[in-house]
């Protein structure tokens, strides 16, 4: 018995349906600030544990760079947790200065690269807080649950809004106004956010019992050191 070849029209229809579903998935992930998919204003939504498990960061919707860890997960560190994370805040703030300078001079490649780097650094910083710091603080200080919830909401806003800024500066149709507005909104909210973390959250970590504190410091250091390979990871 001979088998008839598949109907080419049916095969084409199945491909179109599959591409449509893939596009909807990409838009859904972009709306959560997880990837850059198309030029579309990102919508703020729950970052959730799924984002923290992503192992790839996307640039311009095409090139992907696997995040490679530099240190073992169980390595301990004597470094003060508050000092390490506060220094990371300062470095990210300095990157905003670079992005602002590039946007003021209408330097598209430099501005896009600076905003993308801010997005990446914040993603790494947020991952360290969600995976390591916040669970430890929540266990030690249940009374800080509301503050931690506020910080998580801020994180959602940062990632989604920065995705908007990066998307505004890719492709032929540049939107400098959208990029500046998004970057400025993130920087303004980030100032209050960092103040809350540095005044109420980070000191709790440095007051944990020594064994727990050293282990947590190692976890935070490992997460902050896990940079995409394109940035020297």
C-alpha positions as CSV (number, residue, x, y, z in Angstrom):
1,X,0.0,0.0,0.0
2,X,1.5,3.3,-1.0
3,X,1.5,6.3,1.3
4,X,0.4,9.6,-0.2
5,X,2.8,12.6,0.4
6,X,1.5,15.2,2.9
7,X,-0.6,17.9,1.5
8,X,1.7,21.0,1.0
9,X,-1.1,23.4,1.8
10,X,-1.8,21.6,5.1
11,X,1.9,21.6,6.0
12,X,2.1,25.3,5.2
13,X,-1.0,26.0,7.4
14,X,0.5,24.1,10.3
15,X,3.8,26.1,10.0
16,X,1.8,29.4,10.0
17,X,-0.1,28.3,13.1
18,X,3.1,27.3,14.8
19,X,4.8,30.6,14.0
20,X,1.7,32.5,15.3
21,X,1.9,30.6,18.6
22,X,5.6,31.3,18.8
23,X,5.0,35.0,18.3
24,X,2.3,35.1,21.0
25,X,4.8,33.4,23.4
26,X,7.5,35.9,22.5
27,X,5.1,38.9,23.1
28,X,4.0,37.3,26.4
29,X,7.7,37.0,27.6
30,X,8.6,40.5,26.3
31,X,5.7,41.9,28.3
32,X,7.3,40.6,31.4
33,X,10.7,42.0,30.6
34,X,12.3,38.6,30.1
35,X,13.4,39.1,26.4
36,X,13.4,41.6,23.6
37,X,11.0,40.3,21.0
38,X,9.5,43.2,18.9
39,X,9.2,46.9,19.1
40,X,6.4,47.1,21.5
41,X,5.8,48.9,24.8
42,X,6.5,46.5,27.6
43,X,3.7,46.0,30.2
44,X,4.6,45.7,33.9
45,X,3.7,42.3,35.3
46,X,4.8,39.7,37.8
47,X,8.5,38.8,37.3
48,X,8.0,35.6,39.3
49,X,10.3,32.7,39.8
50,X,10.3,31.9,36.1
51,X,12.4,34.9,35.2
52,X,14.9,34.0,37.9
53,X,15.4,30.6,36.3
54,X,16.1,31.9,32.8
55,X,19.7,31.1,31.8
56,X,19.9,33.3,28.7
57,X,19.7,37.0,28.1
58,X,18.7,38.2,24.6
59,X,19.9,41.3,22.8
60,X,18.1,42.8,19.8
61,X,15.9,39.8,19.6
62,X,18.6,37.6,18.0
63,X,21.9,37.1,19.7
64,X,21.8,35.0,22.8
65,X,24.4,34.8,25.4
66,X,24.5,32.0,28.0
67,X,25.2,33.1,31.6
68,X,28.2,31.2,32.9
69,X,28.8,31.0,36.7
70,X,32.3,31.8,37.9
71,X,32.2,30.3,41.3
72,X,30.7,27.2,42.9
73,X,27.2,27.6,44.5
74,X,28.3,26.6,47.9
75,X,31.4,28.9,48.2
76,X,31.4,31.2,51.2
77,X,32.6,34.7,51.4
78,X,33.7,37.0,54.3
79,X,32.6,40.2,52.4
80,X,29.9,42.2,54.0
81,X,26.7,41.7,52.1
82,X,25.4,45.2,52.5
83,X,28.7,46.7,51.2
84,X,28.8,44.4,48.2
85,X,25.2,45.2,47.1
86,X,25.5,48.9,47.8
87,X,28.6,49.1,45.6
88,X,26.6,47.3,42.9
89,X,24.0,50.0,43.2
90,X,26.6,52.7,42.6
91,X,28.0,50.9,39.6
92,X,24.6,50.6,38.0
93,X,23.9,54.3,38.7
94,X,27.1,55.2,36.9
95,X,25.9,53.3,33.9
96,X,22.9,55.5,33.8
97,X,25.2,58.5,33.4
98,X,26.8,56.8,30.4
99,X,23.5,56.1,28.8
100,X,22.3,59.7,29.4
101,X,25.4,61.1,27.8
102,X,25.0,58.9,24.7
103,X,21.3,59.7,24.4
104,X,22.0,63.5,24.7
105,X,24.5,63.2,21.9
106,X,22.1,61.0,19.8
107,X,24.7,58.2,19.6
108,X,22.5,55.2,18.9
109,X,24.9,52.3,19.2
110,X,26.4,53.7,22.4
111,X,23.1,54.5,23.9
112,X,21.6,51.1,23.0
113,X,24.7,49.3,24.4
114,X,24.6,51.3,27.7
115,X,20.9,50.7,28.2
116,X,21.2,47.0,27.4
117,X,24.1,46.8,29.9
118,X,22.0,48.4,32.6
119,X,19.2,45.9,31.9
120,X,21.7,43.1,32.2
121,X,23.3,44.4,35.4
122,X,19.9,44.9,37.1
123,X,18.8,41.4,36.0
124,X,21.9,39.9,37.7
125,X,21.4,42.1,40.8
126,X,17.7,41.2,41.0
127,X,18.5,37.5,40.6
128,X,20.9,37.7,43.6
129,X,18.3,39.3,45.7
130,X,15.4,37.0,44.7
131,X,17.4,33.8,44.9
132,X,19.6,34.5,48.0
133,X,19.0,37.7,49.9
134,X,15.2,38.1,50.1
135,X,14.5,34.5,51.3
136,X,17.0,34.9,54.1
137,X,15.6,38.3,55.1
138,X,12.0,37.0,55.0
139,X,12.9,34.1,57.3
140,X,14.8,36.3,59.8
141,X,12.4,39.3,59.7
142,X,8.8,38.3,58.9
143,X,7.8,41.9,59.7
144,X,9.6,43.1,56.5
145,X,7.2,41.1,54.2
146,X,5.5,44.2,53.0
147,X,8.8,46.0,52.2
148,X,10.0,42.9,50.3
149,X,6.8,42.8,48.3
150,X,7.3,46.5,47.3
151,X,10.8,45.8,46.2
152,X,9.7,42.9,44.1
153,X,7.1,45.1,42.4
154,X,9.9,47.6,41.7
155,X,12.0,44.9,40.1
156,X,9.1,44.1,37.8
157,X,8.8,47.7,36.8
158,X,12.6,48.1,36.2
159,X,12.9,45.1,33.9
160,X,9.8,45.9,31.8
161,X,10.5,49.6,31.5
162,X,14.1,49.1,30.6
163,X,13.1,46.6,27.9
164,X,11.0,49.4,26.5
165,X,14.0,51.8,26.4
166,X,16.2,49.2,24.7
167,X,13.6,48.4,22.1
168,X,13.1,52.1,21.3
169,X,16.8,52.3,20.2
170,X,17.0,49.2,18.0
171,X,16.1,49.1,14.3
172,X,15.8,51.9,11.8
173,X,12.9,53.7,13.6
174,X,14.6,55.2,16.6
175,X,12.4,56.7,19.4
176,X,14.7,58.8,21.5
177,X,11.9,60.3,23.5
178,X,10.6,56.9,24.5
179,X,14.1,55.7,25.4
180,X,14.8,58.8,27.5
181,X,11.4,58.7,29.3
182,X,11.8,55.1,30.2
183,X,15.4,55.4,31.4
184,X,14.5,58.5,33.5
185,X,11.5,56.7,35.0
186,X,13.6,53.8,36.1
187,X,16.4,56.0,37.5
188,X,13.9,58.0,39.6
189,X,12.2,55.0,41.1
190,X,15.5,53.2,41.5
191,X,16.7,56.0,43.9
192,X,13.9,55.4,46.4
193,X,14.2,51.6,45.9
194,X,17.9,51.5,46.6
195,X,17.4,53.7,49.7
196,X,14.8,51.2,51.1
197,X,17.1,48.3,50.5
198,X,20.2,49.9,51.9
199,X,18.4,51.2,55.0
200,X,16.1,48.3,55.9
201,X,17.0,45.1,54.1
202,X,20.8,44.9,53.7
203,X,21.6,45.5,57.4
204,X,19.4,42.5,58.3
205,X,21.7,40.3,56.2
206,X,24.8,41.5,57.9
207,X,23.3,40.8,61.3
208,X,22.6,37.1,60.6
209,X,24.6,34.4,62.5
210,X,28.2,34.2,61.2
211,X,27.9,30.8,59.4
212,X,24.6,31.8,57.7
213,X,26.0,35.3,56.9
214,X,29.2,34.0,55.3
215,X,27.2,31.4,53.2
216,X,24.7,34.1,52.1
217,X,27.6,36.5,51.2
218,X,29.1,33.7,49.0
219,X,25.7,33.1,47.3
220,X,25.3,36.8,46.6
221,X,28.8,37.2,45.3
222,X,28.4,34.2,43.0
223,X,25.1,35.6,41.5
224,X,26.6,39.1,41.0
225,X,29.6,37.5,39.3
226,X,27.5,35.5,36.9
227,X,27.7,37.8,33.9
228,X,26.9,37.1,30.2
229,X,30.0,36.1,28.2
230,X,29.7,39.2,26.0
231,X,30.6,41.3,29.1
232,X,33.6,39.3,30.1
233,X,31.8,36.4,31.9
